[in-house]
């Protein structure tokens, strides 16, 4: 099995990197955290034009996929640029609807998937209980029991799965405080039942796996960005007349962060390929990728914070946007403990 990206996939990643670099995403993140979603929506539209969300939608519903590996490539770049919004949840909602369609509820899939593919529909998804082991809501729960959904206050559609029932809710509670202000959490209230029965549970389990893979890819890109920013800073900051990057202890910290990211990347690619091939072990492979990528991102965040010193604690520094998100992604769609248990399960 080949885990290296081909030329087309690398070109796709570079094009997204260039687009998001020009978009000044730190300013977009700060606006989103303050409740101004217009800049974020503009970035979302450009991502849709590039085909990012269509990668999660089947061709029969105006998509290009599902293509898990290409989707992981895209989510890595979105993580690298700390793009705000329910990106993972929209992708997971597409997976939920697609699987419902293949299991017989084609009308619901046809009603929502074309809008997701085109970028016109921003969706959030919350799995409350009784779903895939080790999976959770976009709020960051690892058990699946959190009542909160990510960015439900600004999404066009909020899908809530509770056991064997999926409903569409249009009313949410107030936004709750979050360790990452750009991850706006609120409680979905009520809603209209869209489907009920065993097929909902099966579709939700699939959606949770897609969400975990997408989160792992995001974390991988985020960790890469943290490491790159820290290396640049270590070259510039001087102590005792020398750049701190020349000190052996600093080199070791940076090397450890790099090694963790390098080891996580093929796991993410392998999990995407397993999901695409629908192999029986894909759930365990996704769990391994999730815990490895998120722990690597958190390691990169700790290194960045340590080497930036007191400057790293300041909210005004853009670095804080990446550091806060690294911690949030660690627990989103499967805690480390839940993922490790999934890997070790017989």
C-alpha positions in Angstrom: 0.0 0.0 0.0 1.4 3.4 -1.0 1.3 6.1 1.7 3.1 8.8 -0.3 1.0 11.4 -2.0 1.2 11.6 -5.8 1.9 14.8 -7.8 -1.7 15.8 -8.2 -2.4 15.5 -4.5 0.7 17.5 -3.6 -0.3 20.2 -6.1 -3.8 20.3 -4.6 -2.2 20.8 -1.1 0.1 23.6 -2.4 -2.8 25.4 -4.1 -4.8 25.3 -0.9 -1.8 26.5 1.1 -1.3 29.5 -1.3 -5.0 30.4 -1.2 -5.2 30.3 2.6 -1.9 32.2 3.1 -3.4 35.0 1.0 -6.6 34.9 3.1 -5.0 36.1 6.3 -6.7 33.4 8.3 -5.6 34.6 11.8 -7.8 37.7 11.2 -10.6 35.5 10.0 -10.3 33.3 13.2 -10.4 36.3 15.5 -13.5 37.7 13.7 -15.2 34.3 13.9 -14.5 34.1 17.6 -16.1 37.5 18.1 -19.2 36.3 16.3 -18.5 37.9 12.9 -18.7 34.9 10.5 -18.6 36.9 7.2 -14.8 36.6 6.6 -15.0 32.9 7.5 -17.9 32.4 5.1 -15.9 34.1 2.4 -13.0 31.6 3.0 -15.5 28.8 3.1 -16.8 29.8 -0.4 -13.3 29.8 -1.8 -12.6 26.4 -0.4 -15.9 25.1 -1.9 -14.8 26.5 -5.3 -11.6 24.5 -4.9 -13.7 21.4 -4.4 -12.8 20.7 -0.8 -16.4 19.9 0.4 -17.3 18.1 -2.8 -14.6 15.5 -1.8 -16.9 14.3 1.0 -20.0 14.0 -1.3 -20.7 11.3 -3.8 -20.9 12.1 -7.5 -24.6 11.2 -7.6 -25.2 14.3 -5.4 -22.9 16.7 -7.3 -19.8 15.8 -5.4 -16.4 14.4 -6.3 -16.1 11.6 -3.8 -16.1 10.3 -1.3 -12.3 10.5 -1.5 -10.9 10.1 2.0 -7.3 10.6 1.2 -7.8 13.8 -0.8 -10.1 15.0 2.0 -7.3 14.3 4.5 -4.9 16.3 2.3 -7.3 19.2 2.3 -8.1 19.1 6.0 -4.3 19.1 6.8 -4.0 22.4 4.9 -7.0 23.8 6.7 -5.4 22.8 10.0 -2.1 24.3 9.0 -3.9 27.7 8.5 -6.3 27.2 11.5 -9.4 27.8 9.4 -12.4 28.3 11.7 -15.9 26.9 11.4 -17.4 23.4 11.5 -15.3 22.0 8.7 -15.0 18.5 10.3 -18.7 18.5 11.3 -19.8 19.4 7.7 -17.7 16.6 6.3 -19.0 14.2 8.9 -22.6 15.3 8.2 -22.0 14.6 4.5 -20.8 11.1 5.5 -23.9 10.6 7.6 -26.3 11.7 4.9 -24.4 9.7 2.2 -24.6 6.5 4.3 -28.3 7.1 5.0 -28.8 7.4 1.3 -27.1 4.1 0.6 -29.2 2.4 3.3 -32.4 3.6 1.8 -33.1 7.2 2.8 -32.1 8.8 -0.5 -34.5 11.7 -0.3 -32.8 13.1 2.8 -29.4 12.7 1.2 -30.5 14.4 -2.0 -32.0 17.3 0.0 -28.8 18.3 1.7 -25.7 16.9 0.0 -25.6 19.1 -3.1 -25.6 22.2 -0.9 -22.7 20.8 1.2 -20.8 20.0 -2.0 -21.2 23.5 -3.3 -20.4 25.2 0.0 -23.8 26.8 0.2 -24.7 24.7 3.3 -22.5 24.9 6.4 -23.5 22.0 8.6 -22.8 21.0 12.2 -23.2 17.5 13.6 -23.6 16.2 17.1 -23.8 12.6 18.2 -25.3 12.5 21.6 -25.5 8.9 22.7 -25.6 5.3 21.6 -23.3 5.8 18.7 -19.8 4.6 17.7 -17.5 3.7 20.5 -14.8 6.2 21.1 -16.5 8.9 19.1 -18.1 12.1 20.2 -19.7 15.4 19.4 -17.9 18.2 17.6 -17.8 19.9 21.0 -14.8 17.9 22.0 -16.5 15.0 23.9 -14.8 11.6 23.5 -17.7 9.6 24.9 -20.5 10.8 22.6 -22.5 12.2 25.5 -21.9 15.9 25.1 -25.1 17.9 24.4 -23.2 20.7 22.6 -22.5 21.1 18.9 -19.8 23.2 17.2 -20.8 26.5 15.6 -24.5 25.5 15.7 -25.4 29.2 16.0 -24.0 30.0 12.6 -24.5 26.8 10.7 -27.2 26.4 8.0 -28.1 23.0 9.2 -27.5 21.2 12.5 -28.0 17.4 12.5 -28.4 15.8 15.9 -28.1 12.0 16.3 -29.5 10.6 19.5 -29.4 6.8 19.5 -31.3 5.6 16.4 -32.9 9.0 15.6 -31.5 11.8 13.6 -33.2 15.2 13.7 -32.6 18.6 12.1 -32.7 21.4 14.6 -33.1 25.1 13.9 -32.9 26.4 17.5 -29.8 26.5 19.7 -29.0 27.7 23.2 -26.5 30.4 24.0 -22.9 30.1 23.0 -20.9 28.6 25.9 -17.4 29.6 27.0 -14.7 27.6 25.3 -10.9 27.1 25.8 -10.7 28.0 22.1 -12.9 31.0 21.5 -13.1 30.2 17.8 -14.8 26.9 18.6 -18.3 28.2 19.5 -20.3 25.6 21.4 -24.0 25.7 21.9 -26.8 23.2 22.7 -29.1 22.2 19.9 -32.8 22.3 21.0 -35.6 20.2 19.7 -35.8 19.7 16.0 -37.6 17.8 13.2 -37.0 14.0 12.9 -35.4 13.1 9.6 -34.9 9.4 10.1 -35.2 6.7 12.7 -34.1 3.1 13.0 -31.0 0.9 12.8 -29.7 2.6 9.7 -29.3 5.8 11.6 -27.0 4.1 14.1 -24.9 2.6 11.3 -24.7 5.9 9.5 -23.7 7.7 12.7 -20.9 5.2 13.3 -19.5 5.8 9.8 -19.8 9.6 10.3 -17.9 9.4 13.6 -15.0 7.6 11.9 -14.9 10.2 9.1 -14.9 13.0 11.7 -12.1 11.3 13.6 -10.0 11.0 10.4 -10.7 14.6 9.4 -9.7 15.8 12.9 -6.5 13.8 12.8 -5.7 15.5 9.4 -6.4 18.9 10.8 -4.2 18.2 13.8 -1.4 17.1 11.6 -1.4 20.4 9.6 -1.8 22.4 12.8 1.2 20.7 14.4 3.3 21.3 11.2 2.4 25.0 11.4 3.3 25.3 15.1 6.7 23.6 14.4 7.5 25.8 11.5 6.7 29.0 13.4 8.8 27.8 16.4 11.7 26.9 14.2 11.6 30.4 12.6 11.4 32.0 16.0 14.3 29.9 17.3 16.5 31.2 14.5 15.7 34.8 15.3 15.7 34.9 19.1 19.2 35.2 20.7 20.6 34.5 24.1 24.2 34.8 25.2 25.0 36.2 21.7 23.7 33.2 19.8 20.4 32.1 18.3 18.5 29.8 20.7 18.1 27.3 17.8 21.8 26.6 18.0 21.5 25.2 21.5 21.4 21.4 21.8 18.5 21.3 24.2 16.4 23.4 21.8 17.4 21.2 18.9 16.2 18.1 20.8 12.8 19.6 21.6 12.3 20.6 17.9 13.5 17.2 16.7 11.1 15.4 19.1 8.2 17.4 17.8 9.2 16.8 14.2 9.6 13.0 14.7 6.1 12.8 16.3 4.6 14.5 13.3 6.6 12.4 10.8 5.4 9.2 12.5 1.7 10.4 12.5 1.5 11.4 8.9 1.7 7.9 7.3 -0.9 6.7 9.9 -3.3 9.4 8.7 -2.7 8.4 5.1 -3.1 4.7 5.9 -6.3 5.3 7.8 -7.7 7.3 4.8 -6.8 4.5 2.4 -8.4 1.9 4.8 -11.6 4.0 4.9 -11.7 4.3 1.1 -11.2 0.6 0.7 -13.9 -0.1 3.4 -11.6 -2.6 5.2 -12.8 -4.1 8.4 -9.9 -2.6 10.4 -10.5 1.0 9.3 -11.9 2.0 12.6 -8.8 0.9 14.5 -6.6 2.5 12.0 -8.5 5.8 12.2 -8.3 5.7 16.0 -4.5 5.2 15.8 -4.2 8.1 13.4 -6.3 10.3 15.5 -4.4 9.7 18.8 -1.0 9.9 17.0 -1.7 13.1 15.1 -3.4 14.9 18.0 -0.7 14.0 20.5 1.9 15.1 18.0 0.1 18.4 17.6 -0.1 18.9 21.3 3.6 18.1 21.6 4.3 20.7 19.0 2.1 23.2 20.9 4.0 22.6 24.2 7.3 23.0 22.4 6.1 26.2 20.8 4.9 27.6 24.1 8.1 26.6 25.9 10.5 28.1 23.3 8.6 31.3 22.8 8.7 31.9 26.6 6.4 34.4 28.1 5.6 35.7 24.6 3.9 32.4 23.9 1.2 33.1 26.5 0.0 36.4 25.0 -3.4 36.3 23.3 -2.2 39.0 20.9 0.3 36.7 19.3 -1.2 34.7 16.5 0.6 31.6 17.8 -2.1 31.4 20.5 -4.7 30.5 17.8 -2.9 27.3 17.0 -2.0 26.4 20.6 -5.6 26.7 21.7 -6.9 24.7 18.8 -4.4 21.9 19.4 -5.8 21.2 22.8 -9.4 21.3 21.6 -8.7 18.9 18.7 -7.1 16.4 21.1 -10.4 15.6 22.7 -12.7 16.2 19.7 -14.2 13.1 18.0 -12.4 10.6 20.3 -10.3 11.2 23.4 -6.8 9.7 23.5 -8.0 7.1 25.9 -11.0 6.2 23.8 -8.8 5.9 20.7 -6.2 3.8 22.4 -9.0 1.5 23.6 -10.3 1.2 20.1 -6.8 0.2 18.8 -6.4 -2.4 21.5 -9.9 -3.9 21.2 -9.8 -7.5 19.9 
